[in-house]
Amino acid sequence: MQRLVVYERCELATELKERHQIPAKDVSTWVCIARYESEFNTSAVGRLNGDGSEDHGIFQGIANFIRAKALEQRDGYGCAVSCSSFEDDDLADDIKCAKRIKRAHSRLSGGNGFSAWAVYGQRCKRPTEELDKEFLADCFNETAKIEHSAKDKLLVLPNTIWPVLLHLQPSYITHQWYLSHPIHYRSHSQFIPG
């Protein structure tokens, strides 16, 4: 089942760095590309290409490249999958294909593979420090880590407690983590202030 996910900036940065091992020097560039290509929307479809092709997913992979089975078989650069596979909440295939597009473009152009995305030259081709400041601010430093404060509460249901972090922006990943990681507790239903 395909699900739409619109990531938050830090949520995407964390997933890229921690789950998909994107090098730290590239994380802010990928977040910038996702921001301006899809507004962090995993199910985005762009139809503005002059040749009539479409772009798909959070990084707006180019349809002609995504389906390039010949490139995949010959050089290992094409993605050879359906475009719709990039319109769900699983970033693994999007990232794998985006890396291949970047690698192929770097090889073919003899330069920076990020330039395969038009938005890179328009908005994301900046010094890493500048991109980090705009797109990774507060994503990986100690103050950005979840800390319990007076604003935090615990929701207690029979035999289970779920932390309710009132100061965090709601997001799919945050909700999924808390719903799948309850703290078991023996008590009656109540709401306990932090």
C-alpha positions as CSV (number, residue, x, y, z in Angstrom):
1,M,0.0,0.0,0.0
2,Q,1.4,3.4,-1.0
3,R,1.3,6.1,1.6
4,L,2.0,9.8,1.1
5,V,4.6,11.2,3.4
6,V,5.6,14.8,3.6
7,Y,8.8,15.0,5.6
8,E,10.0,17.7,7.9
9,R,13.4,19.1,7.1
10,C,15.3,17.5,10.0
11,E,13.3,14.3,9.7
12,L,14.5,13.8,6.1
13,A,18.1,14.8,7.0
14,T,18.2,12.3,9.9
15,E,16.8,9.5,7.7
16,L,19.4,10.3,4.9
17,K,22.3,10.4,7.3
18,E,21.4,7.6,9.8
19,R,19.3,5.1,7.9
20,H,20.8,5.5,4.4
21,Q,24.4,6.5,5.3
22,I,24.5,9.5,3.0
23,P,27.8,11.2,3.6
24,A,27.5,14.2,5.9
25,K,29.0,16.5,3.3
26,D,26.0,15.6,0.9
27,V,23.1,15.6,3.3
28,S,22.3,19.3,3.1
29,T,22.5,19.2,-0.7
30,W,20.0,16.3,-0.9
31,V,17.7,18.1,1.6
32,C,17.9,21.2,-0.6
33,I,17.0,19.2,-3.7
34,A,14.1,17.5,-2.0
35,R,12.8,20.9,-0.7
36,Y,12.8,22.6,-4.0
37,E,11.9,19.6,-6.2
38,S,9.0,18.2,-4.2
39,E,8.5,20.2,-1.0
40,F,9.6,17.0,0.8
41,N,6.6,15.1,-0.6
42,T,7.3,11.5,-1.4
43,S,4.4,11.2,-3.9
44,A,5.2,14.3,-5.9
45,V,5.0,14.0,-9.7
46,G,6.5,16.9,-11.8
47,R,5.3,17.5,-15.3
48,L,7.4,20.5,-16.3
49,N,10.0,18.8,-18.5
50,G,10.3,20.2,-22.0
51,D,10.5,16.7,-23.5
52,G,7.2,15.6,-21.9
53,S,8.9,13.3,-19.4
54,E,7.8,13.3,-15.7
55,D,9.8,13.5,-12.5
56,H,8.8,11.3,-9.6
57,G,9.2,11.1,-5.8
58,I,10.8,13.2,-3.2
59,F,14.0,13.8,-5.3
60,Q,12.0,14.0,-8.6
61,G,13.9,11.3,-10.4
62,I,13.7,11.7,-14.1
63,A,11.3,9.2,-15.7
64,N,13.5,8.5,-18.7
65,F,16.4,7.6,-16.4
66,I,14.3,5.7,-13.9
67,R,13.0,3.3,-16.6
68,A,16.4,3.1,-18.4
69,K,16.8,-0.7,-18.4
70,A,19.5,-0.6,-21.0
71,L,21.6,1.8,-18.9
72,E,21.0,-0.5,-15.9
73,Q,22.2,-3.6,-17.8
74,R,25.1,-2.0,-19.6
75,D,26.5,0.4,-17.0
76,G,24.7,-0.1,-13.7
77,Y,23.5,3.5,-13.8
78,G,19.8,3.3,-14.7
79,C,17.2,2.4,-12.1
80,A,15.1,0.0,-14.2
81,V,12.0,0.3,-12.0
82,S,8.5,1.7,-12.4
83,C,8.0,5.4,-11.7
84,S,5.3,4.7,-9.3
85,S,7.7,2.9,-7.0
86,F,9.1,6.4,-6.2
87,E,5.7,7.8,-5.0
88,D,5.5,5.9,-1.7
89,D,6.8,6.3,1.8
90,D,9.8,4.0,1.2
91,L,12.8,6.2,0.5
92,A,15.3,3.3,-0.1
93,D,14.5,3.0,-3.8
94,D,14.4,6.8,-4.3
95,I,17.8,7.2,-2.7
96,K,19.3,4.3,-4.6
97,C,18.1,5.7,-7.9
98,A,19.0,9.3,-7.0
99,K,22.6,8.1,-6.2
100,R,22.7,6.4,-9.6
101,I,21.5,9.5,-11.4
102,K,24.1,11.5,-9.6
103,R,26.9,9.0,-10.3
104,A,25.9,8.7,-14.0
105,H,25.6,12.4,-14.5
106,S,29.0,12.9,-12.8
107,R,30.6,10.4,-15.1
108,L,28.9,11.6,-18.3
109,S,29.4,15.3,-17.6
110,G,32.8,15.0,-16.0
111,G,31.6,17.2,-13.1
112,N,29.3,17.4,-10.2
113,G,26.6,14.8,-10.4
114,F,24.1,17.0,-8.5
115,S,23.8,19.2,-11.6
116,A,21.5,16.5,-13.0
117,W,18.8,18.3,-11.1
118,A,18.1,21.8,-12.5
119,V,17.2,23.0,-9.0
120,Y,20.8,22.3,-7.9
121,G,22.2,25.1,-10.1
122,Q,19.3,27.4,-9.4
123,R,19.1,27.0,-5.6
124,C,21.4,24.3,-4.1
125,K,24.8,25.0,-5.7
126,R,26.2,26.8,-2.7
127,P,29.0,26.3,-0.1
128,T,28.3,23.4,2.1
129,E,28.4,25.6,5.2
130,E,25.7,27.8,3.8
131,L,23.5,24.8,2.9
132,D,24.1,23.2,6.3
133,K,23.1,26.4,8.1
134,E,19.8,26.6,6.1
135,F,18.8,23.0,5.9
136,L,20.5,21.2,8.8
137,A,20.3,23.9,11.5
138,D,19.3,22.2,14.8
139,C,19.0,18.8,13.1
140,F,22.1,17.0,14.5
141,N,23.3,19.0,17.5
142,E,22.7,18.1,21.1
143,T,19.9,20.6,21.7
144,A,17.9,19.1,18.8
145,K,17.8,15.7,20.5
146,I,14.6,14.8,22.3
147,E,14.9,16.1,25.8
148,H,12.2,15.7,28.4
149,S,11.0,19.0,29.8
150,A,8.2,20.5,31.7
151,K,6.2,20.5,28.5
152,D,6.4,16.7,28.2
153,K,3.6,14.6,29.5
154,L,3.0,10.9,29.7
155,L,-0.2,9.4,28.5
156,V,-1.0,6.4,30.6
157,L,-3.4,3.7,29.4
158,P,-4.0,0.3,31.0
159,N,-0.5,-1.3,31.2
160,T,1.0,1.2,28.8
161,I,2.5,4.7,28.8
162,W,3.2,6.7,25.7
163,P,5.3,9.9,25.9
164,V,3.4,12.9,24.5
165,L,6.0,15.5,23.5
166,L,4.0,18.6,23.2
167,H,6.8,20.8,21.9
168,L,7.6,18.7,18.8
169,Q,6.0,19.3,15.4
170,P,3.8,16.3,14.5
171,S,5.3,14.0,12.0
172,Y,4.7,10.5,10.6
173,I,8.0,9.1,11.9
174,T,7.7,10.6,15.4
175,H,4.2,9.2,15.7
176,Q,5.1,5.8,14.4
177,W,8.1,5.6,16.8
178,Y,6.1,6.4,19.8
179,L,3.2,4.2,18.9
180,S,5.5,1.3,18.3
181,H,7.6,1.9,21.5
182,P,5.2,2.1,24.5
183,I,6.5,2.0,28.0
184,H,4.7,-0.8,29.8
185,Y,3.3,0.2,33.1
186,R,1.0,-1.3,35.7
187,S,-1.7,1.2,36.6
188,H,-5.1,2.4,35.7
189,S,-5.8,4.9,32.9
190,Q,-4.7,8.4,33.8
191,F,-2.8,11.4,32.4
192,I,0.4,12.1,34.3
193,P,2.0,15.5,34.0
194,G,5.8,15.4,33.4
